[in-house]
Amino acid sequence: MLRLVALGIILTAAVTIVVGLLRPPSVRAQQEESSCRPPLKFAAGACVAQCPAGYEDRGRVCVFRSLSR
């Protein structure tokens, strides 16, 4: 019985992750942009006043800039 409960929890978590990854990037970007009130910007899951080091300022969103190119 305990194994079935654990299996159910694992399957539910896996489905939730897959559904989240299947959303189009444009939908995710719109949600991120609308989640912070002006003049704050969205960066790494938080609302910030300025983009942190390593992030590129793209208006209302800070995008991680990879330095390994």
PDB file of N, CA, C and O in Angstrom:
ATOM      1  N   MET A   1       0.823  -1.192   0.000  1.00  0.00           N
ATOM      2  CA  MET A   1       0.000   0.000   0.000  1.00  0.00           C
ATOM      3  C   MET A   1       0.875   1.266   0.000  1.00  0.00           C
ATOM      4  O   MET A   1       0.598   2.216  -0.733  1.00  0.00           O
ATOM      5  N   LEU A   2       1.905   1.270   0.808  1.00  0.00           N
ATOM      6  CA  LEU A   2       2.793   2.425   0.884  1.00  0.00           C
ATOM      7  C   LEU A   2       3.524   2.635  -0.437  1.00  0.00           C
ATOM      8  O   LEU A   2       3.787   3.770  -0.836  1.00  0.00           O
ATOM      9  N   ARG A   3       3.850   1.529  -1.114  1.00  0.00           N
ATOM     10  CA  ARG A   3       4.513   1.641  -2.405  1.00  0.00           C
ATOM     11  C   ARG A   3       3.594   2.303  -3.437  1.00  0.00           C
ATOM     12  O   ARG A   3       4.052   3.099  -4.256  1.00  0.00           O
ATOM     13  N   LEU A   4       2.315   1.977  -3.397  1.00  0.00           N
ATOM     14  CA  LEU A   4       1.365   2.591  -4.336  1.00  0.00           C
ATOM     15  C   LEU A   4       1.231   4.090  -4.094  1.00  0.00           C
ATOM     16  O   LEU A   4       1.136   4.868  -5.044  1.00  0.00           O
ATOM     17  N   VAL A   5       1.225   4.491  -2.845  1.00  0.00           N
ATOM     18  CA  VAL A   5       1.147   5.914  -2.509  1.00  0.00           C
ATOM     19  C   VAL A   5       2.395   6.637  -3.000  1.00  0.00           C
ATOM     20  O   VAL A   5       2.301   7.712  -3.592  1.00  0.00           O
ATOM     21  N   ALA A   6       3.554   6.052  -2.755  1.00  0.00           N
ATOM     22  CA  ALA A   6       4.810   6.660  -3.198  1.00  0.00           C
ATOM     23  C   ALA A   6       4.855   6.744  -4.726  1.00  0.00           C
ATOM     24  O   ALA A   6       5.296   7.750  -5.283  1.00  0.00           O
ATOM     25  N   LEU A   7       4.398   5.682  -5.403  1.00  0.00           N
ATOM     26  CA  LEU A   7       4.370   5.684  -6.863  1.00  0.00           C
ATOM     27  C   LEU A   7       3.425   6.767  -7.380  1.00  0.00           C
ATOM     28  O   LEU A   7       3.735   7.448  -8.357  1.00  0.00           O
ATOM     29  N   GLY A   8       2.295   6.924  -6.737  1.00  0.00           N
ATOM     30  CA  GLY A   8       1.348   7.969  -7.131  1.00  0.00           C
ATOM     31  C   GLY A   8       1.939   9.365  -6.983  1.00  0.00           C
ATOM     32  O   GLY A   8       1.747  10.222  -7.845  1.00  0.00           O
ATOM     33  N   ILE A   9       2.653   9.588  -5.896  1.00  0.00           N
ATOM     34  CA  ILE A   9       3.282  10.893  -5.668  1.00  0.00           C
ATOM     35  C   ILE A   9       4.349  11.160  -6.726  1.00  0.00           C
ATOM     36  O   ILE A   9       4.436  12.267  -7.258  1.00  0.00           O
ATOM     37  N   ILE A  10       5.153  10.157  -7.028  1.00  0.00           N
ATOM     38  CA  ILE A  10       6.211  10.314  -8.034  1.00  0.00           C
ATOM     39  C   ILE A  10       5.617  10.587  -9.408  1.00  0.00           C
ATOM     40  O   ILE A  10       6.104  11.456 -10.132  1.00  0.00           O
ATOM     41  N   LEU A  11       4.574   9.856  -9.773  1.00  0.00           N
ATOM     42  CA  LEU A  11       3.939  10.070 -11.078  1.00  0.00           C
ATOM     43  C   LEU A  11       3.303  11.459 -11.175  1.00  0.00           C
ATOM     44  O   LEU A  11       3.389  12.109 -12.217  1.00  0.00           O
ATOM     45  N   THR A  12       2.673  11.910 -10.103  1.00  0.00           N
ATOM     46  CA  THR A  12       2.069  13.245 -10.106  1.00  0.00           C
ATOM     47  C   THR A  12       3.143  14.318 -10.272  1.00  0.00           C
ATOM     48  O   THR A  12       2.952  15.270 -11.027  1.00  0.00           O
ATOM     49  N   ALA A  13       4.258  14.174  -9.580  1.00  0.00           N
ATOM     50  CA  ALA A  13       5.348  15.144  -9.706  1.00  0.00           C
ATOM     51  C   ALA A  13       5.917  15.137 -11.122  1.00  0.00           C
ATOM     52  O   ALA A  13       6.200  16.195 -11.684  1.00  0.00           O
ATOM     53  N   ALA A  14       6.084  13.953 -11.697  1.00  0.00           N
ATOM     54  CA  ALA A  14       6.635  13.856 -13.051  1.00  0.00           C
ATOM     55  C   ALA A  14       5.709  14.509 -14.072  1.00  0.00           C
ATOM     56  O   ALA A  14       6.176  15.225 -14.958  1.00  0.00           O
ATOM     57  N   VAL A  15       4.415  14.275 -13.960  1.00  0.00           N
ATOM     58  CA  VAL A  15       3.454  14.874 -14.891  1.00  0.00           C
ATOM     59  C   VAL A  15       3.460  16.391 -14.745  1.00  0.00           C
ATOM     60  O   VAL A  15       3.400  17.105 -15.747  1.00  0.00           O
ATOM     61  N   THR A  16       3.531  16.890 -13.525  1.00  0.00           N
ATOM     62  CA  THR A  16       3.559  18.336 -13.297  1.00  0.00           C
ATOM     63  C   THR A  16       4.790  18.963 -13.944  1.00  0.00           C
ATOM     64  O   THR A  16       4.693  20.027 -14.556  1.00  0.00           O
ATOM     65  N   ILE A  17       5.927  18.326 -13.818  1.00  0.00           N
ATOM     66  CA  ILE A  17       7.165  18.849 -14.415  1.00  0.00           C
ATOM     67  C   ILE A  17       7.074  18.842 -15.934  1.00  0.00           C
ATOM     68  O   ILE A  17       7.449  19.820 -16.582  1.00  0.00           O
ATOM     69  N   VAL A  18       6.577  17.749 -16.510  1.00  0.00           N
ATOM     70  CA  VAL A  18       6.477  17.652 -17.969  1.00  0.00           C
ATOM     71  C   VAL A  18       5.515  18.697 -18.516  1.00  0.00           C
ATOM     72  O   VAL A  18       5.810  19.332 -19.529  1.00  0.00           O
ATOM     73  N   VAL A  19       4.382  18.886 -17.873  1.00  0.00           N
ATOM     74  CA  VAL A  19       3.412  19.891 -18.343  1.00  0.00           C
ATOM     75  C   VAL A  19       4.027  21.281 -18.264  1.00  0.00           C
ATOM     76  O   VAL A  19       3.811  22.091 -19.166  1.00  0.00           O
ATOM     77  N   GLY A  20       4.779  21.580 -17.223  1.00  0.00           N
ATOM     78  CA  GLY A  20       5.439  22.881 -17.097  1.00  0.00           C
ATOM     79  C   GLY A  20       6.476  23.114 -18.172  1.00  0.00           C
ATOM     80  O   GLY A  20       6.646  24.238 -18.642  1.00  0.00           O
ATOM     81  N   LEU A  21       7.174  22.054 -18.566  1.00  0.00           N
ATOM     82  CA  LEU A  21       8.194  22.197 -19.600  1.00  0.00           C
ATOM     83  C   LEU A  21       7.599  22.295 -20.999  1.00  0.00           C
ATOM     84  O   LEU A  21       8.242  22.819 -21.908  1.00  0.00           O
ATOM     85  N   LEU A  22       6.399  21.806 -21.179  1.00  0.00           N
ATOM     86  CA  LEU A  22       5.779  21.827 -22.501  1.00  0.00           C
ATOM     87  C   LEU A  22       5.121  23.163 -22.843  1.00  0.00           C
ATOM     88  O   LEU A  22       4.729  23.385 -23.988  1.00  0.00           O
ATOM     89  N   ARG A  23       4.999  24.050 -21.856  1.00  0.00           N
ATOM     90  CA  ARG A  23       4.430  25.370 -22.151  1.00  0.00           C
ATOM     91  C   ARG A  23       5.351  26.111 -23.100  1.00  0.00           C
ATOM     92  O   ARG A  23       6.571  26.049 -22.952  1.00  0.00           O
ATOM     93  N   PRO A  24       4.785  26.811 -24.075  1.00  0.00           N
ATOM     94  CA  PRO A  24       5.637  27.581 -24.995  1.00  0.00           C
ATOM     95  C   PRO A  24       6.429  28.645 -24.237  1.00  0.00           C
ATOM     96  O   PRO A  24       5.933  29.200 -23.257  1.00  0.00           O
ATOM     97  N   PRO A  25       7.660  28.938 -24.681  1.00  0.00           N
ATOM     98  CA  PRO A  25       8.469  29.958 -24.002  1.00  0.00           C
ATOM     99  C   PRO A  25       7.800  31.325 -23.958  1.00  0.00           C
ATOM    100  O   PRO A  25       8.009  32.084 -23.011  1.00  0.00           O
ATOM    101  N   SER A  26       7.000  31.649 -24.968  1.00  0.00           N
ATOM    102  CA  SER A  26       6.345  32.956 -24.979  1.00  0.00           C
ATOM    103  C   SER A  26       5.356  33.080 -23.828  1.00  0.00           C
ATOM    104  O   SER A  26       5.199  34.162 -23.264  1.00  0.00           O
ATOM    105  N   VAL A  27       4.690  31.988 -23.473  1.00  0.00           N
ATOM    106  CA  VAL A  27       3.749  32.014 -22.357  1.00  0.00           C
ATOM    107  C   VAL A  27       4.509  32.222 -21.057  1.00  0.00           C
ATOM    108  O   VAL A  27       4.094  33.009 -20.206  1.00  0.00           O
ATOM    109  N   ARG A  28       5.630  31.511 -20.905  1.00  0.00           N
ATOM    110  CA  ARG A  28       6.445  31.682 -19.700  1.00  0.00           C
ATOM    111  C   ARG A  28       6.971  33.108 -19.586  1.00  0.00           C
ATOM    112  O   ARG A  28       6.964  33.678 -18.495  1.00  0.00           O
ATOM    113  N   ALA A  29       7.425  33.694 -20.693  1.00  0.00           N
ATOM    114  CA  ALA A  29       7.966  35.056 -20.669  1.00  0.00           C
ATOM    115  C   ALA A  29       6.879  36.056 -20.288  1.00  0.00           C
ATOM    116  O   ALA A  29       7.139  36.988 -19.526  1.00  0.00           O
ATOM    117  N   GLN A  30       5.669  35.875 -20.805  1.00  0.00           N
ATOM    118  CA  GLN A  30       4.579  36.787 -20.467  1.00  0.00           C
ATOM    119  C   GLN A  30       4.245  36.690 -18.984  1.00  0.00           C
ATOM    120  O   GLN A  30       3.980  37.710 -18.347  1.00  0.00           O
ATOM    121  N   GLN A  31       4.253  35.488 -18.427  1.00  0.00           N
ATOM    122  CA  GLN A  31       3.974  35.333 -17.010  1.00  0.00           C
ATOM    123  C   GLN A  31       5.061  35.976 -16.170  1.00  0.00           C
ATOM    124  O   GLN A  31       4.770  36.595 -15.147  1.00  0.00           O
ATOM    125  N   GLU A  32       6.309  35.836 -16.590  1.00  0.00           N
ATOM    126  CA  GLU A  32       7.412  36.427 -15.849  1.00  0.00           C
ATOM    127  C   GLU A  32       7.345  37.948 -15.891  1.00  0.00           C
ATOM    128  O   GLU A  32       7.549  38.605 -14.870  1.00  0.00           O
ATOM    129  N   GLU A  33       7.060  38.513 -17.059  1.00  0.00           N
ATOM    130  CA  GLU A  33       7.008  39.960 -17.203  1.00  0.00           C
ATOM    131  C   GLU A  33       5.873  40.553 -16.377  1.00  0.00           C
ATOM    132  O   GLU A  33       6.025  41.628 -15.798  1.00  0.00           O
ATOM    133  N   SER A  34       4.759  39.875 -16.320  1.00  0.00           N
ATOM    134  CA  SER A  34       3.608  40.425 -15.618  1.00  0.00           C
ATOM    135  C   SER A  34       3.668  40.176 -14.117  1.00  0.00           C
ATOM    136  O   SER A  34       2.820  40.676 -13.378  1.00  0.00           O
ATOM    137  N   SER A  35       4.661  39.407 -13.650  1.00  0.00           N
ATOM    138  CA  SER A  35       4.703  39.069 -12.236  1.00  0.00           C
ATOM    139  C   SER A  35       5.338  40.159 -11.370  1.00  0.00           C
ATOM    140  O   SER A  35       5.181  40.128 -10.150  1.00  0.00           O
ATOM    141  N   CYS A  36       6.041  41.108 -11.959  1.00  0.00           N
ATOM    142  CA  CYS A  36       6.695  42.170 -11.191  1.00  0.00           C
ATOM    143  C   CYS A  36       6.071  43.524 -11.537  1.00  0.00           C
ATOM    144  O   CYS A  36       5.818  43.835 -12.701  1.00  0.00           O
ATOM    145  N   ARG A  37       5.836  44.303 -10.511  1.00  0.00           N
ATOM    146  CA  ARG A  37       5.297  45.649 -10.730  1.00  0.00           C
ATOM    147  C   ARG A  37       6.416  46.589 -11.155  1.00  0.00           C
ATOM    148  O   ARG A  37       7.541  46.477 -10.668  1.00  0.00           O
ATOM    149  N   PRO A  38       6.115  47.518 -12.064  1.00  0.00           N
ATOM    150  CA  PRO A  38       7.135  48.496 -12.464  1.00  0.00           C
ATOM    151  C   PRO A  38       7.585  49.297 -11.253  1.00  0.00           C
ATOM    152  O   PRO A  38       6.750  49.573 -10.392  1.00  0.00           O
ATOM    153  N   PRO A  39       8.807  49.675 -11.133  1.00  0.00           N
ATOM    154  CA  PRO A  39       9.926  49.573 -12.049  1.00  0.00           C
ATOM    155  C   PRO A  39      10.762  48.321 -11.847  1.00  0.00           C
ATOM    156  O   PRO A  39      11.887  48.259 -12.344  1.00  0.00           O
ATOM    157  N   LEU A  40      10.253  47.314 -11.131  1.00  0.00           N
ATOM    158  CA  LEU A  40      11.016  46.099 -10.877  1.00  0.00           C
ATOM    159  C   LEU A  40      11.103  45.224 -12.127  1.00  0.00           C
ATOM    160  O   LEU A  40      10.264  45.300 -13.024  1.00  0.00           O
ATOM    161  N   LYS A  41      12.139  44.398 -12.156  1.00  0.00           N
ATOM    162  CA  LYS A  41      12.383  43.497 -13.282  1.00  0.00           C
ATOM    163  C   LYS A  41      12.382  42.063 -12.751  1.00  0.00           C
ATOM    164  O   LYS A  41      12.624  41.838 -11.565  1.00  0.00           O
ATOM    165  N   PHE A  42      12.111  41.101 -13.627  1.00  0.00           N
ATOM    166  CA  PHE A  42      12.103  39.697 -13.245  1.00  0.00           C
ATOM    167  C   PHE A  42      13.461  39.085 -13.552  1.00  0.00           C
ATOM    168  O   PHE A  42      13.920  39.138 -14.693  1.00  0.00           O
ATOM    169  N   ALA A  43      14.114  38.500 -12.541  1.00  0.00           N
ATOM    170  CA  ALA A  43      15.419  37.862 -12.734  1.00  0.00           C
ATOM    171  C   ALA A  43      15.535  36.657 -11.806  1.00  0.00           C
ATOM    172  O   ALA A  43      15.400  36.786 -10.589  1.00  0.00           O
ATOM    173  N   ALA A  44      15.783  35.498 -12.382  1.00  0.00           N
ATOM    174  CA  ALA A  44      16.035  34.273 -11.629  1.00  0.00           C
ATOM    175  C   ALA A  44      14.945  33.985 -10.597  1.00  0.00           C
ATOM    176  O   ALA A  44      15.240  33.573  -9.475  1.00  0.00           O
ATOM    177  N   GLY A  45      13.707  34.198 -10.972  1.00  0.00           N
ATOM    178  CA  GLY A  45      12.593  33.869 -10.097  1.00  0.00           C
ATOM    179  C   GLY A  45      12.255  34.913  -9.055  1.00  0.00           C
ATOM    180  O   GLY A  45      11.489  34.631  -8.133  1.00  0.00           O
ATOM    181  N   ALA A  46      12.801  36.104  -9.175  1.00  0.00           N
ATOM    182  CA  ALA A  46      12.536  37.150  -8.187  1.00  0.00           C
ATOM    183  C   ALA A  46      12.391  38.504  -8.875  1.00  0.00           C
ATOM    184  O   ALA A  46      12.854  38.698 -10.000  1.00  0.00           O
ATOM    185  N   CYS A  47      11.747  39.426  -8.188  1.00  0.00           N
ATOM    186  CA  CYS A  47      11.623  40.799  -8.680  1.00  0.00           C
ATOM    187  C   CYS A  47      12.776  41.612  -8.096  1.00  0.00           C
ATOM    188  O   CYS A  47      12.973  41.644  -6.881  1.00  0.00           O
ATOM    189  N   VAL A  48      13.530  42.266  -8.970  1.00  0.00           N
ATOM    190  CA  VAL A  48      14.705  43.022  -8.545  1.00  0.00           C
ATOM    191  C   VAL A  48      14.672  44.413  -9.171  1.00  0.00           C
ATOM    192  O   VAL A  48      14.018  44.636 -10.189  1.00  0.00           O
ATOM    193  N   ALA A  49      15.389  45.344  -8.541  1.00  0.00           N
ATOM    194  CA  ALA A  49      15.457  46.703  -9.069  1.00  0.00           C
ATOM    195  C   ALA A  49      16.443  46.793 -10.228  1.00  0.00           C
ATOM    196  O   ALA A  49      16.195  47.508 -11.198  1.00  0.00           O
ATOM    197  N   GLN A  50      17.566  46.068 -10.133  1.00  0.00           N
ATOM    198  CA  GLN A  50      18.576  46.042 -11.186  1.00  0.00           C
ATOM    199  C   GLN A  50      18.934  44.599 -11.483  1.00  0.00           C
ATOM    200  O   GLN A  50      18.823  43.733 -10.615  1.00  0.00           O
ATOM    201  N   CYS A  51      19.358  44.345 -12.697  1.00  0.00           N
ATOM    202  CA  CYS A  51      19.770  42.996 -13.067  1.00  0.00           C
ATOM    203  C   CYS A  51      21.053  42.638 -12.324  1.00  0.00           C
ATOM    204  O   CYS A  51      21.978  43.448 -12.267  1.00  0.00           O
ATOM    205  N   PRO A  52      21.121  41.436 -11.755  1.00  0.00           N
ATOM    206  CA  PRO A  52      22.341  41.025 -11.056  1.00  0.00           C
ATOM    207  C   PRO A  52      23.476  40.747 -12.031  1.00  0.00           C
ATOM    208  O   PRO A  52      23.261  40.663 -13.240  1.00  0.00           O
ATOM    209  N   ALA A  53      24.659  40.609 -11.510  1.00  0.00           N
ATOM    210  CA  ALA A  53      25.829  40.319 -12.338  1.00  0.00           C
ATOM    211  C   ALA A  53      25.606  39.027 -13.103  1.00  0.00           C
ATOM    212  O   ALA A  53      25.115  38.043 -12.550  1.00  0.00           O
ATOM    213  N   GLY A  54      25.968  39.035 -14.376  1.00  0.00           N
ATOM    214  CA  GLY A  54      25.800  37.862 -15.213  1.00  0.00           C
ATOM    215  C   GLY A  54      24.465  37.815 -15.937  1.00  0.00           C
ATOM    216  O   GLY A  54      24.209  36.882 -16.699  1.00  0.00           O
ATOM    217  N   TYR A  55      23.608  38.806 -15.712  1.00  0.00           N
ATOM    218  CA  TYR A  55      22.307  38.876 -16.365  1.00  0.00           C
ATOM    219  C   TYR A  55      22.257  40.072 -17.302  1.00  0.00           C
ATOM    220  O   TYR A  55      22.793  41.136 -16.994  1.00  0.00           O
ATOM    221  N   GLU A  56      21.612  39.891 -18.441  1.00  0.00           N
ATOM    222  CA  GLU A  56      21.465  40.956 -19.430  1.00  0.00           C
ATOM    223  C   GLU A  56      20.106  41.626 -19.246  1.00  0.00           C
ATOM    224  O   GLU A  56      19.088  40.947 -19.108  1.00  0.00           O
ATOM    225  N   ASP A  57      20.094  42.938 -19.245  1.00  0.00           N
ATOM    226  CA  ASP A  57      18.858  43.698 -19.075  1.00  0.00           C
ATOM    227  C   ASP A  57      18.094  43.743 -20.395  1.00  0.00           C
ATOM    228  O   ASP A  57      18.588  44.277 -21.388  1.00  0.00           O
ATOM    229  N   ARG A  58      16.897  43.184 -20.399  1.00  0.00           N
ATOM    230  CA  ARG A  58      16.036  43.214 -21.585  1.00  0.00           C
ATOM    231  C   ARG A  58      14.692  43.834 -21.237  1.00  0.00           C
ATOM    232  O   ARG A  58      13.635  43.268 -21.512  1.00  0.00           O
ATOM    233  N   GLY A  59      14.759  44.991 -20.637  1.00  0.00           N
ATOM    234  CA  GLY A  59      13.524  45.703 -20.282  1.00  0.00           C
ATOM    235  C   GLY A  59      12.983  45.222 -18.953  1.00  0.00           C
ATOM    236  O   GLY A  59      13.588  45.469 -17.910  1.00  0.00           O
ATOM    237  N   ARG A  60      11.847  44.536 -18.978  1.00  0.00           N
ATOM    238  CA  ARG A  60      11.202  44.066 -17.755  1.00  0.00           C
ATOM    239  C   ARG A  60      11.748  42.724 -17.281  1.00  0.00           C
ATOM    240  O   ARG A  60      11.367  42.246 -16.213  1.00  0.00           O
ATOM    241  N   VAL A  61      12.641  42.106 -18.067  1.00  0.00           N
ATOM    242  CA  VAL A  61      13.180  40.784 -17.741  1.00  0.00           C
ATOM    243  C   VAL A  61      14.699  40.818 -17.811  1.00  0.00           C
ATOM    244  O   VAL A  61      15.267  41.421 -18.722  1.00  0.00           O
ATOM    245  N   CYS A  62      15.357  40.177 -16.858  1.00  0.00           N
ATOM    246  CA  CYS A  62      16.809  40.003 -16.882  1.00  0.00           C
ATOM    247  C   CYS A  62      17.074  38.570 -17.332  1.00  0.00           C
ATOM    248  O   CYS A  62      16.557  37.623 -16.739  1.00  0.00           O
ATOM    249  N   VAL A  63      17.882  38.410 -18.383  1.00  0.00           N
ATOM    250  CA  VAL A  63      18.162  37.096 -18.952  1.00  0.00           C
ATOM    251  C   VAL A  63      19.596  36.722 -18.646  1.00  0.00           C
ATOM    252  O   VAL A  63      20.504  37.537 -18.807  1.00  0.00           O
ATOM    253  N   PHE A  64      19.805  35.480 -18.201  1.00  0.00           N
ATOM    254  CA  PHE A  64      21.150  35.006 -17.876  1.00  0.00           C
ATOM    255  C   PHE A  64      22.021  35.031 -19.125  1.00  0.00           C
ATOM    256  O   PHE A  64      21.630  34.532 -20.180  1.00  0.00           O
ATOM    257  N   ARG A  65      23.190  35.612 -18.993  1.00  0.00           N
ATOM    258  CA  ARG A  65      24.131  35.717 -20.109  1.00  0.00           C
ATOM    259  C   ARG A  65      25.270  34.748 -19.862  1.00  0.00           C
ATOM    260  O   ARG A  65      26.043  34.918 -18.919  1.00  0.00           O
ATOM    261  N   SER A  66      25.378  33.735 -20.704  1.00  0.00           N
ATOM    262  CA  SER A  66      26.419  32.733 -20.551  1.00  0.00           C
ATOM    263  C   SER A  66      27.755  33.316 -21.008  1.00  0.00           C
ATOM    264  O   SER A  66      27.851  33.897 -22.089  1.00  0.00           O
ATOM    265  N   LEU A  67      28.763  33.160 -20.191  1.00  0.00           N
ATOM    266  CA  LEU A  67      30.086  33.695 -20.504  1.00  0.00           C
ATOM    267  C   LEU A  67      31.000  32.624 -21.094  1.00  0.00           C
ATOM    268  O   LEU A  67      32.180  32.885 -21.329  1.00  0.00           O
ATOM    269  N   SER A  68      30.472  31.424 -21.336  1.00  0.00           N
ATOM    270  CA  SER A  68      31.292  30.322 -21.825  1.00  0.00           C
ATOM    271  C   SER A  68      31.238  30.173 -23.337  1.00  0.00           C
ATOM    272  O   SER A  68      31.328  29.052 -23.839  1.00  0.00           O
ATOM    273  N   ARG A  69      31.099  31.237 -24.058  1.00  0.00           N
ATOM    274  CA  ARG A  69      31.025  31.171 -25.526  1.00  0.00           C
ATOM    275  C   ARG A  69      32.387  31.229 -26.139  1.00  0.00           C
ATOM    276  O   ARG A  69      32.516  31.185 -27.362  1.00  0.00           O
TER     277      ARG A  69
END
